[in-house]
Amino acid sequence: MYTQILKEILLQINFEDKHIKEFIIYSREVFDENELKNVNQLQTTYKNNIPIWWYTSDAFLYRTLNWSLRSMNVDMIVRMGFFINDLHRDIQRLHSEQSDHRRLRKTFIVYRGQGLSKEDFTEMTKTNGGLLSFNNFLSTSKKRNVSLKFAQEAGTNPSLIGILFVMSIDPTNSTVPFASVTDVSYFHTEHEILFSMHTIFRIEGIKPMKGNVHLYKVKLTLANDTDQNLRTLTDCIRQETFPDSKGWDRLGLLLIKMGQYNKAQEVYEVLLHQITHESDKAHIYHQIGSIKYNQGKYHEALTYYEKAFPSNHLSWAMSYNNIGLVFYEMGDYSKALLSHEKALAVKQQLLPSDHPDLTMSYNNIGLVYYKMGDYPKALSYYEKALAIQHQTLPSNHSDLGVSYNNVGSAYSNMGDYSKALSSHEKALAIKLQSLSSDHSDLAVSYNNIGLEYYNMHDYPKALSHFEKALAIKEQSLPSNHPSLSSTYNNVGLVYENMNNYAEAHSFYEQAVQIGQQSLPINHPDLKMYRKNLEIIQKKL
């Protein structure tokens, strides 16, 4: 659902000519010579044609935008924000004109032919009757044969399933603008209906076409925001993604939440140079501190948090909280506990006892007690956080998954592995509903389930879950992030207990190498990794 919020933010930003120029300069650096002609054409004639013309022509803008949106390449999406903004408003303008002239008022059918990977197709069949979101601008045709041709071509690829989407569109049910673009398109023969980003459909049926296992017809009905579960989750995420902030600042905050730290830092460094009054820089310093913290650069994070230390109470609590997080990552748990307790004390003075902001402090204090080995106290604080979240969050919210993970870890260290496994599986089930398949929070759940199977001596299942966690972390984290060293160590433990000492040695060695780059020399986790490596070296 973050793609919906990203779209909303991009549509609120006032893009200028300089953003087009910046995109052109960047394009010249990254695209090959074959595209330079198109880049030059964009520079000289962008304002001469409407955005729909640019999108429907077979130019690099169309290909680059679709690739960026499908792959959620946030860096490129933000760079193309000017075009997303222009194209959406162009569709919106046509939608309004055509509605006023009583066009597109009755329910009608459009088609789309494309290929899906076998993995994506399997996932779609599991959600038959559920919702399907197209994060990109969606090109469809009123001509069935045009779309069927695309589906059939995709079906000849052995790695793809050809899909003919048959979409029922009730214009009165639409919350996303769409328009007939036949008269303004680069191509005038396809009878194209173009939808803006993030159109959501309900899957009504999936059937093979004429017994062809590589070609399927999928019936879809245009959905709207009356779906209660969808609306509740979207509204909750919208409230979480800084609705009181605007423009580039809100974009930076969302990028941090999405884990796009490098791009977020770019945004905030630009904002920092635009601010002249030192007092206005506190918020920016605070956010750059959050970025550095999430990148595992804890000393740099501490420097920025201390620069940002504000005087008003709730911001004071947030700064105490963030300083506590830094001390936690540096392994100084007594200072971390002191900072988090100060943050909690400020919040308890100013907020009601069931306020959602208290859950952060309860969880953080629980995490510190957990690291200090006081698992009953940790569990107590985790359960306080979970109780508030059950009152304030929808049942499929990802933060509930985080809390179930914490509860499970406490039970695990108290020796109650069955309760621990149950909690971690609840966490994973929630996260799989609301997060992308490569989200870093899923790695936490896979890792924790792996630990429970390890404790129960089911080493093959433990290894399977640790490897899933590692695959996600390797994609989503910097190569020297301390969380990677923890997972390498866990994989090493499994191999050691399976008597595969050579593999265990390899993973322990990687854990130590990353730990030496990212942790203080006296950090307890680094000491543990070194000890494991020393022990396995003696077994070789």
N, C-alpha and C positions, 0 to 999 in steps of 0.2 A: 504493500500500500504506500510505501514511501515515494514511489514514482508519481502517484497522484499529487502528493504534497509538493514534490519537486516541480511538477508542471504548474501548480498554482503559484508557486514563488516566482518562477520564470515569467509568468504572465503579469506579475505585479511590477517587475523591474523595468525601469525606463532605459532601454538600450539606446546607445548613441552610435554615430558613424564610426567612432574610434573602435567600437567592438567589432564591427565588420572588418575594419582595417587590420585589427589584431588577428582575426580569424584568417584573413588572406595571407598575412605574414607567416602564421603558423602553418598554413596549408602548403606554402612554398617550401617549407622546411621538411615536411613529412611525406608529401605525396611524390610519386615518381614523375618522370618527364612527360609521360603520356597524359597526365592530368593537368599539366601546367597551362595548356591552352584553355581548359575550362576555368582554372583559377583566374587567369587573365580576363576571361570573358565576364566572370563574376565581378571582378573589380571595376570594369568599365561600364557594365550594363545592368547591374543588380537593380537599380531603381527604375530601369526602363520597362521591366516586366513585373507583373503581379507575382506574389509568392507561389500561388498555385501553379502558374506556368513553370516556374523553376522546379517545383517539386515533381510535376508530371513529366517533365523532359528527362530523358535518360542521361542526366548529367551527374557529376560527382556529388552535388548537394544531396540529391535523392538517395544515392547509395550510401553516402557517409552518414546521413541522418538515420536512415533505417538500421544500419549496422550498429550505430551508437545506442539507439533505443532498445534494439533487441538484445544486445549484449550488456546493456546497462553500463556502458563506458561513460561514467559521470564526467570525467574530464572533458571529453569531446561534446557531451550534451550541453555542458555549461558554455563551452566555446561557441556552440551553435545556438545559444539561447536567443540571440537576435532573430534568427530565422524561425525557430519554434514559435516565438512570440508573433512574428509577422504572419506566418502561415496559419496559426490558430485564428488570428483576427480576420484574416481573409476568408477562411471557411465560415467564421461566425457572421461576417457581413453578408455572404451569399445565402447562408441559412435564413437570416432575417428577411432578406429580399424575397426569397422563394416562398417562405411561409406567408408573407404579406400578400403574395399573389396567388395564394391557395395551391401552390405546387407542393408536392411532398407532404400532403395533409393526411392521406389515407394510408393504411397499412400496405406495405409492398415487400417484395422479395429482392434481395441482391445476393450475389455469389462471390466467392473468393476461392481461387485455387492456389495451393502451395504445398510444400513438402514439410513434414515434421520428422525429426529423428525418432527412431524406434523408442528411445527412452521417454521422450516428450509425449509420444502417442500413448504409451502405456500409462503415463501419469494422467493424461486426459481421460482415458477410459475409466480410471478409478474415480474420477469426479463427475461421472455421468449424472446429470440432474443438478450439478453444482454450477458455479460461476466460472467464466473464462474471460480474462482481461487481455486486451491487446494494448500493450504499452506504447506502441508506435502509432503514427498516423496510419489509418487503415484504408487502403484502396480496395474498392469492390466494384463489381460490374452488374448491370441489369441483364447482361447477355450471359446466359448459362454456358454457351459453347466456348466463349472467351476464357472463362474461369476454368472450365473442365480441361481445356488444353494445358493450362499451367499445372493442374493436378496430375494429369496423365504423364506429363514430362517428368515431374518429380517422382512419380511411382516407378519409373524405369531405373532410378538410382537404387542399388541394392541396400544402401544404408538409410534410405528414407521411406516414409509412407506418404503416398499422395493423398491429399485431403481436399475434397470439395465442400467448403462451408456453404450451407444454404441458410441465409440469415433473414428472419422475419423482422421487419422494422415498423414499429408503430410510432410515428412522429410525435404523438402526444405523450409518449412514454419516455422520451429522450432527455437526458440531462447533459449530453455531450453534443456539440454542434456537428452537423454533417450537411453536405450540399451536393447537388448535381453539378459536376464541373465540366461537362461535355463541351459547353460553349467557350470555356476559358482555358481548357487544358491544352497542353502541347500536342496531344493526340486527340482527335475529335471523333474517333470511330468506336471507342470502347464503352460508351454510355456509362461513364464512371461516376460512382458516388463515393466521395471522400469524407471520412470521419476524422475528427481531431483525436489527439492522444487519449489513451486510457478509456476506450469504449469497453463496456462490460456487457457480456451476453450470458444467458443461461443455456446450458447444454441440454437439449431436448431429446437427442437420440444420436447413436453412432452405429452405422451399418456399412458392411462391405458393399461395393458396387459390382453387381453381376458376378458375385463369387470371387472377385479379385482381392487377394489378401494384401496387395500392395496399394489398393485404391479404396478409400472410404468416403462416404457421405456423412457429414456431421451437421445436424439441424441445430440452429441457434436462434434464440429469441432475444431481442434487445432488452436489457434489464435497466432498471433505474435505481435510485437511492431509497426505494421503499423496502428493499430487502433489509430486515431488521438487523441480522447479524453483521452484514456488510456495513450498514450505516453506523452501527454502534462502534465497530472496530475502527472505521475511518474517522469518525468524530473523535474517538479517544486518541488516535495517533495525531490527528490535526491539533488537538489540545496540547499534546506532548511536544509538538514540533514548533513551539515558540510563536503562537499566534499573535502575541503582542509585539513581536519584532517584525520588521519589514525589509523588503528589498535584499540588498547584498548581505546585510547582517543575518537575516533569517536564513538565507542560502548557506552562509558559513556554518550556522548552527545545525542545519539539516545535514550538511556534508559530514560534520563531526559525528552525528548520530548514525549516519550510514557507513562510517568507517573510512570515508574518503579524506584522509588526513592531509595529504599533500595539497590537494585542491583547496581544502578549507584554509590551509595556511596561506596559500596564494591570495585568497579573498581577503583575509584579515590583514595581511601585510599591505595590500592596496589601501584598505580602510585606514590603517594606522598612519600612513603617509598623508592621508587627506585631513586628519584631525590636527588642529593647531593648539587646542587647550589641553594641557597635561591631565586635568581632572577628567576629561572625557575619554581618556585612553584606558581607564581601569577595566572596562568591559572587554576591550580588545586584548589586553594583556591576559585577562582571565581565560579567554577562549584559546589563545595561543598556548597557554599553560596546559589546558585540557588536551590540545593536539599533541604536545610533547609528551604528556603523560601516557596517552594512548599509543604513542610510538615507542614507548619503553625508554624514553630519554628523561629519566626522572630528575636528574640534577638541573637540567634546563627547565623542566616543568616547575620545579620549586622556585627558581629564579623569577619566572613570570608570575606565579601565584603571589609571591611576596610583593612584586611591583603593583599587583592589582588590589592589594588588601584595602577594602573600602571601609567606610565608617558606619553605614546603615546596617541595622541588625541582621536582617535575613541574608543580605549579601555577605555580612561578616560570617554568618553560619556556613555559607557555601564555601568561603575561602578556608575556614577551619576544616571543613570536610575535605577539600581538595589537598590541603597540606597533609592531612591525615592519610589520604590515599598515597601520596608520594612517600611518606615515612613507611607506610605498609610495604610498598614495593621495594624499598631500600632495606627491608628487614628489621627496622627499628620499631618493634611492635609496641613498646611502652609509650613512645612519643606519638605513635599513630592512635593508640587508644585514648590518650589525653586529648588530642585534637578532635577526634570524633565525639568524645563526651562533651567537649565544649560546644561543638556544633549542635548536638542534641539538646543541651541545656538552653541554648538561645531559641531553638525552634519550639521547645516545650513552653517557653514563656510567651511566645507570640501566636502559636497555632493551637487549634483544638486537638484533642487527644487522638482523633481518628483521621487527621489530615494526611493526605498521601505523601507529603514531603518528609514525614517522619519515617517512612519505610526505608528511605535511603540511609538514614543514620542508624536505625535498628540493624539493618543488614550489614553496614560497615563495621559496627561494633561487634556483631556476631562473627564477621570474618576475622577480626583481630583476635578475639578469644579463641577462635578455631585454630589460628596459627600458633597461639600460645599454649595450645593443648588442653584448654578448658572447654571441652565439648558440651557438657550440660549447659553452661552459660551461653555458649554460642547458639545452641538449639533454642534456648529461651528467647533470645533476641530475634532469631530467624522466624520463630512462630509469631512474635509480635508483628513483624513486618507482614507475614502472610495473612494474618487476621485482618489487617487494614486493607490489603490488596483485594481480598475476597469481597470486601464491602464496596470498593471503589473502581474495580477494573472488570471488563468483560471476561468471561470464563476462558476465552482463547487468547488472552493477552500475553505477549512474550515475557513480560516482567514476572508473571506468575510462574513461568517456567524457570526463571532464574532463582526464585525463592524456593521452589521445590528442589532444585539442584542443591541449594545450600542446606536445606533440611536433610536431604539424603546423605550429604557428606558428613554431617554431624552424626547421624545414626550409624553410618559406616564406621566411624572412629570410636563409637561406643560399642561396636561389635554386633550391632543389630543389622546384619546384611540384608535380610529379607525386606525390612522396612526401608532400608536405604535404596535397594533396587526398585521398589515400588515407587518411591518418590522421584527417582531419576527417570523412570519410564513415563511418569506423569509429565515431567518437565519436557521430555523429548516430544511427546504427543502434542503438547501445546505449541511448542516451537515449530514443529513441522507444518502446523496449520497457518502460521502467520509469518514465517521467515523464508527467505530464498534458500535453496539447497546448499549454497556455499557460504551462508552467514556464519560469522565466527562464534555466535552463541550456540549454534548446533554442535560445534566442536567441543564445547564444554560438556554438553550432555553425553555425547558419544564417549568422551574421555571418562566421565564419571560412571557410566554403565560398564565400561571396560574395567574400571577399578573394582566394581562389585563382583564381576565375574572372576577377576583375578583373586579377590579375597575368598571366593567360593571354590577356587582351584579349577575353574573352567577356563583353561588357558587359551584354547582356540577361539572361544567367543570373546575373551578379553582382547586378544590380538586383533580380531576383526574390528572391534569398536575403536581401539586405539588408532588403527590405521585410517579409519574414517575421520577421526579427529585430526590426525596429522595431515591428511590430504587437504582439509579445509584450511587449517592454519598456514600451510605452506602457500596457499593461494592468497590468503587475506591479510597476512602479517608480514612485516619486514623480516628479512632472513636472519636477523640477530635478535628477534624478540624473545624475551625470557620465557614466554609461554611455550614456545617451540622446544626449548631445552627440557621443560617438564614432560612434554609428551614423548620426546626421544628417550628420556629416562624410563618412562612407563613401558614403552615398547621393549627396551633393553631388559627390564625386569621380567617380562613375559618370556622372552627368548632364553634368559638365564634359567628360569624354572622349567623350560622345555628342553634344557640341557644343550641348547644351541649357543655355545659360548662365543663363537666367532661373530655371529650376528649381534649378540648382546654387547660384545665389546665395541662393535661399530656404532651402535646407537648410544651407548654410554659416552663414547668419545665425542660424538656430536653434541650431546647434552653439555658436556664440560666446555667444549669450544664456544658454544653460544653463551653459556653462563659466564665465562670469562670476559666476553665482550659487553655483556649487558647488566651484570650484577656486581655489587661491591665485593671486594676480595674476601670479606668475612661473612658474606651472606650465608645463612644456614642451608639454603637449597643448593648453592654451589658446593658447599662442603659435602653434602650428601652425594651429589653427582660424582665428585672426585673419589669419595670412598667406594662407591659402586664400581667405578672404573678400576681402582686399585685391586679390589676383590676379584673382579673377573679376569684381570691380567694374570693373577696367580693360578686361575683354573685352566688357562690356555695351554 
